[in-house]
Amino acid sequence: MDKAVLYRIYVADNTGEDWVDPEPIVQRYFQGATFLYCYGLYKGISESSVIIEIIAGEEDLQNVVYLAGDLKVLGEQESVLITRQAVEKMEV
């Protein structure tokens, strides 16, 4: 098994329009990701959200930060949350 990092980016869409697809923006930085569409609460207000999971290396942190910044602008967000967790990956 290889050591890796699971990055999660939590972002909502406050544009007031149909959800803006984050996939093309993610593809600028990464070739693989998982998109989990959901609802979230921020400051007591419900909003359409997506959690983007990316398995990558420690060296990819800067790209994750750039991606989160792009998503923040796209979704007209005050802030975007990034979490990271050390994992071991095994491809079958």
N, C-alpha and C positions, 0 to 999 in steps of 0.2 A: 504494500500500500504506500501511496505517496502522500506526503504532507501537503495540505492546501489550505486555503482560506475561503470560508463561505461568507460572501458579502451580501447584505440585504439592503436595498434602497427602498424606503417607504415614501411614496409620493401620491398626492391627490391632484385632481383636476378642478381648478376653480375658474375655468374660462367661461362657464355658464353656457357652453355649447356642447355638442356631442363630444364624447371622450376623444382626446387626441391620442392616436396610437403611438406608444413609446418605442415600439420595436425598431423602426428605422434609426432612431437616435442611439439605441443600445448597440445596434450593428456597426455603428461608427467606431466603437471601442472594443467590442467583444463578439466572438463568433458563436457563443452559446449563452443562454440565459433561460430562466423560468419566470413566467409572468403569472402572478396570483391576483386576480381581480377581486376586490372586496369593498366594504364600506369601513370607514374609520371615523373616529371622533378627534377633533382638534379644537381645543378651547371650547368644548361643549357643543360643537357644531358637527353634524354628520356630513360626510363628503365621500364621493366616489373615489376609490383609491386603488393603487396597484402596488404590490410588493414585488420587486425584481430581485431574484436570487442569481448570483453569479459565483461559480467556483473558479478560483484563480489563485495566483501566488501573491505573496507579500509585495513583490515588486510591481503588482498591478494596482496598488492602492491609489496612486495619483490618477490613473485612468478612471477609477471608480469615483473619485472626487470630481473630476471634470464632467463625467456622465451625470452625476447628481446635480451639478450646477446647471447643465443643459436642461435636465428634467424639471428643475425648479422654475426656470424661465418658461418652459413649455406649459407647465401646469399653473402658472401664475401663483406660485406658492411663496409664503413668507419664509418657510424653511422646509428642508427635506432631511429626513433621518437616515443615517447610514449606520449599520451595525456590522461587525465582523466577528467571526468565530473560527478558531483553528479546527480543522477537520482532517481526516484521512480519506483520500479518495481511492476508489477501486473501480476501474472500468472493466466491464465484462463483455 
